[in-house]
Amino acid sequence: MHRPHAHSHPTLATLRRVAAWTALAASAAHATAVPQVECRALPTPAHTVQQVVAPRIIVDGRPMSIVAASSTMAPEAFAQFYKTLWKGQPNRPAFVENTIGPWDVVAHQQDQCFYTVQIRPDGKGGSGALLGIGALDQDFGMGAPDFPAPGDAEPLTHMLSKDGVRSGDTWLLYSNNVPTAVVGWYTHTMQAYGWHPDMPPGNGPTGTVLMFSKGHRHAGIVVSPLNTGATITLTVMSP
């Protein structure tokens, strides 16, 4: 991984969190929430098609916006556009690069704004990308999940969004327990907290899916396996 320029301090841990949540937020198109991200928009190569996915969300207490982009350029050329844009001193580029899951990621910090470009092949010789912009000088705090979770569950990251009149509160948690134990905990414990199952646990693309409701609030839980333990992706939608 390249060493960042003196005016650019994104760490690999930050890069991994932002990359994961950029992809997650992109699955909830048109999410909006205050406050506004006050950072310069990212330029894109010519003939790039863009769609605003999440103009204003809050990730780990900081406001962020996400744009989806598609281009006929190969992924390597699309990434090079940003590496050239963010070129620093010789041997000290003002960006970091890494591969996270299916994405090649290029990231850059300018003043109090943090930019990430996640790129992967579109299967037709071109590129699909997610462009993330975060404001580092605004921190509203991550807080703690206001939702039942196994006792050993550790918050990893947090996202707030708004879809129309409904607010979304999404947490990524880690548990040392195996996925079947986590699923069993939710299956047998939620009614004690006033949450009622909307359907039996089912299989999803990344793990076991559970759905619950409590009054006008609805919760979706995805329990995914890891080499050790499990992740819990928890989203609560409220009016």
PECOR-V80574 format. One record per residue. N is the residue number from 0. RES is the residue in one small letter. PSI is psi in whole degrees, -180 to 180 (NA if undefined). OMEGA is omega in degrees with one decimal (NA if undefined). Layout:
N;RES;PSI;OMEGA + N;RES;PSI;OMEGA
//
This chain:
0;m;139;-179.2 + 1;h;149;175.5 + 2;r;134;-177.2 + 3;p;158;176.0 + 4;h;162;-177.0 + 5;a;-27;-179.9 + 6;h;15;-176.9 + 7;s;119;-172.2 + 8;h;35;176.6 + 9;p;131;177.7 + 10;t;165;178.0 + 11;l;-39;178.5 + 12;a;-45;177.1 + 13;t;-44;-179.7 + 14;l;-44;-179.6 + 15;r;-43;-180.0 + 16;r;-47;-178.1 + 17;v;-41;-179.9 + 18;a;-45;-179.9 + 19;a;-43;-176.4 + 20;w;-25;173.3 + 21;t;-45;179.2 + 22;a;-40;-180.0 + 23;l;-45;-179.6 + 24;a;-32;179.9 + 25;a;-20;178.3 + 26;s;-11;178.7 + 27;a;75;-171.8 + 28;a;148;175.9 + 29;h;22;174.8 + 30;a;139;178.3 + 31;t;146;175.8 + 32;a;150;174.8 + 33;v;156;5.9 + 34;p;171;178.2 + 35;q;142;174.3 + 36;v;117;-176.3 + 37;e;70;177.9 + 38;c;155;179.0 + 39;r;139;178.9 + 40;a;152;177.8 + 41;l;132;171.2 + 42;p;161;177.2 + 43;t;156;175.3 + 44;p;159;178.5 + 45;a;148;176.1 + 46;h;27;174.6 + 47;t;131;177.2 + 48;v;131;-176.7 + 49;q;150;172.3 + 50;q;125;176.6 + 51;v;123;-178.0 + 52;v;-49;-178.7 + 53;a;92;-176.4 + 54;p;-31;-179.2 + 55;r;107;173.0 + 56;i;172;175.7 + 57;i;120;-179.3 + 58;v;120;-177.7 + 59;d;40;176.0 + 60;g;-3;-177.9 + 61;r;139;179.8 + 62;p;147;-176.0 + 63;m;153;172.9 + 64;s;153;-175.6 + 65;i;134;176.1 + 66;v;134;172.9 + 67;a;141;-177.8 + 68;a;150;173.2 + 69;s;145;-175.0 + 70;s;151;173.9 + 71;t;-8;177.6 + 72;m;145;173.4 + 73;a;152;-178.3 + 74;p;-40;-179.3 + 75;e;-40;179.8 + 76;a;-37;178.3 + 77;f;-44;177.8 + 78;a;-39;-178.3 + 79;q;-32;176.4 + 80;f;-45;-178.0 + 81;y;-34;177.2 + 82;k;-36;175.5 + 83;t;-42;178.5 + 84;l;-38;-175.6 + 85;w;21;-177.5 + 86;k;135;179.6 + 87;g;-146;178.3 + 88;q;161;177.2 + 89;p;132;179.2 + 90;n;7;178.4 + 91;r;65;-177.8 + 92;p;148;-177.3 + 93;a;39;178.5 + 94;f;163;171.3 + 95;v;152;179.4 + 96;e;147;172.8 + 97;n;164;173.2 + 98;t;123;-177.7 + 99;i;109;-175.0 + 100;g;-132;-179.3 + 101;p;-1;-171.8 + 102;w;138;162.4 + 103;d;129;-171.8 + 104;v;132;171.4 + 105;v;130;-175.7 + 106;a;153;-174.0 + 107;h;142;173.6 + 108;q;131;176.3 + 109;q;116;-173.7 + 110;d;-122;-178.0 + 111;q;25;179.1 + 112;c;136;-177.9 + 113;f;124;-174.9 + 114;y;136;173.1 + 115;t;141;174.0 + 116;v;114;179.4 + 117;q;127;-171.0 + 118;i;141;171.2 + 119;r;157;179.2 + 120;p;147;178.2 + 121;d;3;179.6 + 122;g;0;-179.8 + 123;k;17;-179.0 + 124;g;-7;179.5 + 125;g;-158;-174.7 + 126;s;146;164.5 + 127;g;140;-174.7 + 128;a;155;170.7 + 129;l;125;-178.6 + 130;l;118;-178.1 + 131;g;139;177.4 + 132;i;123;179.3 + 133;g;144;177.8 + 134;a;110;-174.1 + 135;l;-16;-175.5 + 136;d;2;177.0 + 137;q;121;-177.0 + 138;d;113;-178.3 + 139;f;5;177.9 + 140;g;144;-177.9 + 141;m;-29;-179.4 + 142;g;-157;-179.9 + 143;a;151;-178.0 + 144;p;130;173.7 + 145;d;62;-174.9 + 146;f;147;179.8 + 147;p;143;177.3 + 148;a;153;175.6 + 149;p;150;-174.3 + 150;g;-29;-177.5 + 151;d;3;-175.8 + 152;a;128;-176.9 + 153;e;122;177.8 + 154;p;130;176.3 + 155;l;-42;179.9 + 156;t;166;-167.7 + 157;h;141;178.1 + 158;m;133;172.8 + 159;l;138;178.9 + 160;s;173;176.6 + 161;k;127;-179.9 + 162;d;100;-173.4 + 163;g;-123;-179.6 + 164;v;-3;-177.1 + 165;r;139;178.7 + 166;s;140;178.0 + 167;g;136;179.6 + 168;d;107;-173.2 + 169;t;131;178.5 + 170;w;145;167.4 + 171;l;119;-177.1 + 172;l;156;174.6 + 173;y;137;175.8 + 174;s;142;175.2 + 175;n;-17;-177.6 + 176;n;154;175.2 + 177;v;155;-176.7 + 178;p;-40;-179.1 + 179;t;-35;178.4 + 180;a;-40;178.4 + 181;v;-46;177.8 + 182;v;-43;178.1 + 183;g;-38;179.0 + 184;w;-49;180.0 + 185;y;-40;-177.9 + 186;t;-38;-173.2 + 187;h;-7;-172.0 + 188;t;-27;-168.2 + 189;m;-36;-178.1 + 190;q;-27;176.3 + 191;a;-23;177.3 + 192;y;7;177.6 + 193;g;8;178.6 + 194;w;137;-176.0 + 195;h;138;-177.4 + 196;p;137;175.3 + 197;d;-19;179.9 + 198;m;163;175.1 + 199;p;158;175.0 + 200;p;138;-178.7 + 201;g;167;179.9 + 202;n;130;175.4 + 203;g;178;-177.9 + 204;p;-29;-176.3 + 205;t;0;-179.7 + 206;g;-162;-179.0 + 207;t;133;-176.7 + 208;v;133;175.1 + 209;l;144;-179.7 + 210;m;134;180.0 + 211;f;160;174.8 + 212;s;154;177.8 + 213;k;101;-174.1 + 214;g;-125;179.5 + 215;h;4;179.0 + 216;r;142;179.2 + 217;h;140;-177.3 + 218;a;136;172.5 + 219;g;133;-176.8 + 220;i;131;173.6 + 221;v;121;178.8 + 222;v;117;-174.6 + 223;s;142;-179.0 + 224;p;148;169.7 + 225;l;174;175.5 + 226;n;-38;172.7 + 227;t;121;178.4 + 228;g;-156;-174.7 + 229;a;156;169.1 + 230;t;149;178.1 + 231;i;112;174.7 + 232;t;114;-169.6 + 233;l;122;176.9 + 234;t;126;177.1 + 235;v;123;178.1 + 236;m;131;-178.0 + 237;s;150;178.1 + 238;p;NA;NA
//
